[in-house]
Amino acid sequence: MSVTHESRTGGPTLPQERRLVTPIPGPRSRELHERRAATVAAGVSSVLPVYVAAAGGGVLVDVDGNSLIDLASGIAVTSVGNAAPEVVSRVQGQVAAFTHTCFMVAPYEGYVEVCEQLAALTPGDHAKRTALFNSGAEAVENAVKVARSHTGRNAVVVVDHAYHGRTNLTMAMTAKNMPYKQGFGPFAGEVYRAPVSYPFRDGLTGPEAAARAIDLIDKQVGAGNVACIVVEPVLGEGGFIVPAPGYLSALAAYAAANGIVFVADEIQSGMCRTGAWFASEHEGIVPDLVTVAKGVAGGLPLAGVVGRAEIMDSVHRGGLGGTYGGNPVACAAALGAIATMKDLDLNARAREIGDLLTARLRDLAAANPAVGDVRGRGAMVAIEVVQPGTTVPDPAMAARLSAGCHQAGVLTLTCGTYGNVLRFLPPLVAPDHLLHEAMDVLAEVASI
Ligand SMILES: *Cc1c(COP(=O)(O)O)cnc(C)c1O
């Protein structure tokens, strides 16, 4: 593999180009896919079955030598790029020193340092405490455990179109049936769903949408029974929905007035993705608890719950933990990723990427009536595909656009309750020319 290009990360990376040398997927990928079918569970699927050999900057290079433009970042994970130099060097150092002791058995500095960093970066200057886990779903589960322990209440309020994970409790919290819940019940109890703010579809102001949600909570659950309200400040899997201004702050104020723990699930929207450390900042809200995962550790599995000290510390000793939570290698990766975010000012870069993509997508929408909405924050951008002139979802068209991009060497993802949203979340170290090229490809596919 030729390693020539000096990226803005200051380290060697792959040529930043789209290069197709075979059809997608190529013969070697197809071979691996057959091998996979005989051994990997069918329930685990892949958006695009090109098998990856290397990745860095804004590209994925497959086993056939194709170089694809990456607009997925492994679902908002490799924001600092794949194999980012600071992540690689710290991981290498840690893995050679020790790989695991279990923080609950014999602790180490990296865990503490990650908690210090997350306390400094999350909204609010109150005293905070953090616990580390392995996955986003595990962080959400633990946020609920903490909120229940603190309040002595049971009910969990989530919103329409929410995505919080695939474990039993988080399946109950997730809105969408297929593919996340179908056949996997019974689900955890005491989970209640309130209406979200979805400006493209409901036409409500933020305060109006919040009043509708609060009315449901009051009438159907009772504020005094609610342990926590959990909401994604920008909804991810549900369709990159940005609630109207004032929605989140009204919910947060209602929570504060009623002794309810307000939890921002920032697993997808956090860590520079939206042009801020956390998307809550755009709305000026200070959540009681924040869940963090995905982008935090440059691709290694790490998650956390960061929250008000008095809430987090209401849990009895030994009540939180897990064998691998805050693994030293994952912590080293997180420290490398956070250092990279600061060094390269990836918040500013996410805003630039957002401006670039949004401008290109608005042009696309002007030329193509199937693009009903262009929305997002920072480098968390999406288009909603509809039947022209309506808000009727057109998932078939969204799938066609995404498949066309894949064939042309641009890795896009769809999302949304109706499956009709194309989302764009490139690594924040992807160069402009690749992003423009990806938008050229999309425009070309959309014009056919
Ligand atoms: C991805 C995601 C989760 C679940 O994270 P996993 O690491 O896949 O368990 C939870 N909440 C949000 C908002 C997510 O985007």
Ligand as a Chemical Component Dictionary entry (heavy atoms), coordinates in Angstrom:
data_LIG
# 
_chem_comp.id                   LIG 
_chem_comp.type                 NON-POLYMER 
_chem_comp.pdbx_formal_charge   0 
_chem_comp.three_letter_code    LIG 
# 
loop_
_chem_comp_atom.comp_id 
_chem_comp_atom.atom_id 
_chem_comp_atom.alt_atom_id 
_chem_comp_atom.type_symbol 
_chem_comp_atom.charge 
_chem_comp_atom.model_Cartn_x 
_chem_comp_atom.model_Cartn_y 
_chem_comp_atom.model_Cartn_z 
_chem_comp_atom.pdbx_ordinal 
LIG C1 C1 C 0 -25.187 4.530 17.845 1  
LIG C2 C2 C 0 -26.032 5.121 18.894 2  
LIG C3 C3 C 0 -26.319 4.437 20.086 3  
LIG C4 C4 C 0 -25.835 3.024 20.355 4  
LIG O1 O1 O 0 -24.452 2.936 20.340 5  
LIG P1 P1 P 0 -23.756 1.481 20.189 6  
LIG O2 O2 O 0 -22.307 1.762 20.430 7  
LIG O3 O3 O 0 -24.054 1.014 18.813 8  
LIG O4 O4 O 0 -24.364 0.626 21.224 9  
LIG C5 C5 C 0 -27.065 5.088 21.040 10 
LIG N1 N1 N 0 -27.527 6.330 20.839 11 
LIG C6 C6 C 0 -27.275 7.013 19.710 12 
LIG C7 C7 C 0 -27.781 8.399 19.562 13 
LIG C8 C8 C 0 -26.535 6.430 18.688 14 
LIG O5 O5 O 0 -26.318 7.095 17.549 15 
# 
loop_
_chem_comp_bond.comp_id 
_chem_comp_bond.atom_id_1 
_chem_comp_bond.atom_id_2 
_chem_comp_bond.value_order 
_chem_comp_bond.pdbx_ordinal 
LIG C1 C2 SING 1  
LIG C2 C3 SING 2  
LIG C2 C8 DOUB 3  
LIG C3 C4 SING 4  
LIG C3 C5 DOUB 5  
LIG C4 O1 SING 6  
LIG O1 P1 SING 7  
LIG P1 O2 DOUB 8  
LIG P1 O3 SING 9  
LIG P1 O4 SING 10 
LIG C5 N1 SING 11 
LIG N1 C6 DOUB 12 
LIG C6 C7 SING 13 
LIG C6 C8 SING 14 
LIG C8 O5 SING 15 
# 
